[in-house]
Amino acid sequence: MTTQPTRAPTRAGVLRAAEKVAAILPPTPLLPLEVDGRTIWCKAECLQPVGAFKIRGAWHRLTALSEAERARGVVGVSSGNHAQGVAWAARRLGIAATIVMPCDAPQVKLANTRALGAEVILYDRPGGEDRDEVAERIRAERGATLVHAFGDPWVIEGQGSVGVEIAAQMQPLADGAPDLLVTPCGGGGLTAGLALACPDAAIVPVEPEGWDDVARSIAAGEILPVGPDAPPTACDALQTLATRPVNFEVIRERCAFGLGVTPAEVRAAQRLAFSRLRLVVEPGGAAALAAVLAGKVEPGKRTAVVLSGGNTDGETFARVISGSD
């Protein structure tokens, strides 16, 4: 069985991924939140075993590998959430995993990835080192399979299982599937997966300001990279330089626009998620909620917001919650 990512992701693949994920993990909670008199539904992916939705795509991808591919191991590239997802799936399946991670990744993400048994190889993101080149060199040397964080059809389908769960949960709670899905967006794996999972819902990707390449790509009708003057951002999980064609083919058909959020808006969303939902949400994971709270997207009749991750250093989160950061 070949598993080279030469095909397009499909809704049928999303449904298969959802079945595979449901066989090993319970659905994450879908929590109501009142915003300006309207109820939105918050999908708490921060409560996954690895603290983020990335476990879904990793599981779908690794379980699709042949025995020969499993024996040669996998290589991933990630600032931390995809790293933990791949490491978790690899340990469960008995596959050797090597993860290329930035040297400035949050310590909690580095520590958790190593604790799951993966080999971590650091690259110099601030110095401009190309992580994909590092990963490709390792992949070629070892004959391993690259498990891309977002530009892979199996990964996209796996992330789309979030949408399958949301739709099933909202049927009894909100009298129907979502008509609007607001989601954090880095490379576009989750965005594309949600679009495939929920074909009747509007999909709005949200990125940190200065890293809004997907939003600009949607507006331009072609893939545009992050600008050379992109500012530092606490949303490390959303720091991707450009989306991939396999993602953009879905996104440009389904997303009318994308949004950007400021650091202050992200921190406000983190504080509200903690005070009202009792959830720890990392900066990138709070981006979609930040856009709703800031009034940048108007909730529909049945709106779902993805809280995509909760992996943040304790001291950093404490400063955000106290308002000192």
Secondary structure, 3 states (H helix, E strand, C coil): CCCCCCCCCCHHHHHHHHHHHHCCCCCCCEEEEEECCEEEEEEEHHHCCCCECHHHHHHHHHCCCCHHHHHHCEEEECCCHHHHHHHHHHHHHCCCEEEEEECCCCHHHHHHHHHCCCEEEEECCCCCCCHHHHHHHHHHHHCCEEECCCCCHHHHHHHHHHHHHHHHHHHHHHCCCCCEEEEECCCCHHHHHHHHHCCCCEEEEEEECCCCHHHHHHHHCCCCCCCCCCCCCCCHHHCCCCCCHHHHHHHHHHCCCCEEECHHHHHHHHHHHHHHHCCCCCCHHHHHHHHHHCCCCCCCCCEEEEECECCCCHHHHHHHHHCCC
